[in-house]
């Protein structure tokens, strides 16, 4: 489920996509969104050895652009999970269990 919210900051319209993080136990959670103007495909597999989720982001040519441990952000502070796409950001909000993509 994806929702969108538009805001205006310093005269620039910012569109934020909200993606509910609802993983299934038998397959990686997947989604598609835009971060910093670039279309990305996300996959969130469970790592059995580390006992945690990881986030893999790929671009339109199936090139991995990020593979990081999934770390949730508290309210009021953003931990950007898509650092290679510095003009935008992707965070997982702990309080809502939603990805926020700008």
N, C-alpha and C positions, 0 to 999 in steps of 0.2 A: 504494500500500500504506500503510495507516494502522495504527499500533499505539498502545495507550494504557498509561499508567503512573500509578497513584494513589499519592500520598504525603500524609503528614500533617505540617503545619508550624503550630506555635502552636495546635494543636487544630483546625485547619481542614483539611479534605480537599481536596487539589489534584489535579486530573486533568490530565495532560499528554498531548497527542496528538502522535505522531511520524509525520511524512509524509516518505517517501523522495523526494528531489528527483532525478528521472530525466527530464530534458528530452529531447524529440525534436527533430531538426533542422528538421522541416517544419511544426511547429505549436507554439503556446505550451503550456507545462506548466500544468495547471489542477488545483485542489483545492478542497475545502470543509472547513471546520473551525469551531470555536468559540473565540473570543478574548475573554476578559473577560466571558463570558456572552452575547456577541453572535455570531450565526451570520454567517460571512463566506465569500465566494467569492473565491478567489485565482487570478490569472492571471500567468504569468511569461513575457512575450515577450522575444525577443532583439532588441535594437536594433542594426541593421546599421551605422549611422553612428557610434554610441558604442562599438560592439563589446563590449557587455555586456548582462547581463540586467537587467530592471526588474520590480518587483513591483507589481501593481495589485490592490487589495482593494475589493470591493463588498459592500454590505449586501443584505438580503433584498429591498429595493425597487430594486435595480440602481443605486444611487447610489454613485459612487466615493468611498471614505472615505480612501484613501491611494494614492499613485502615487510610488514611491521607487526609487532604484537598489538593486539587490539586493546587500547587503553581508553577508558571512558573519561569524559571531561565533567567536572562538577559545574553546577550553575555559576555563571559569572566568570568563568575562565575556560578558554578554548585550547585544547591540545590538538594541533593540526596533524592529522594522520596522512595527509597528502602533501608533504613538504616539497617534493619535486614540482608541484603545481602551485608555486608560491603566490601567484596572483589570486588564487582562491583558497578555500579551505574545506576540509571534511572532518567533522568531529562526531563522536558518538556521545550523546548527552546521557549521563548516568541516571538522572532523575526521570527521564521519559523513555529510555532505551530506544532512542531514535537517532539515526544519522542525520546530520544537518550539513548540506552541501551548498556552497556559494561559489 
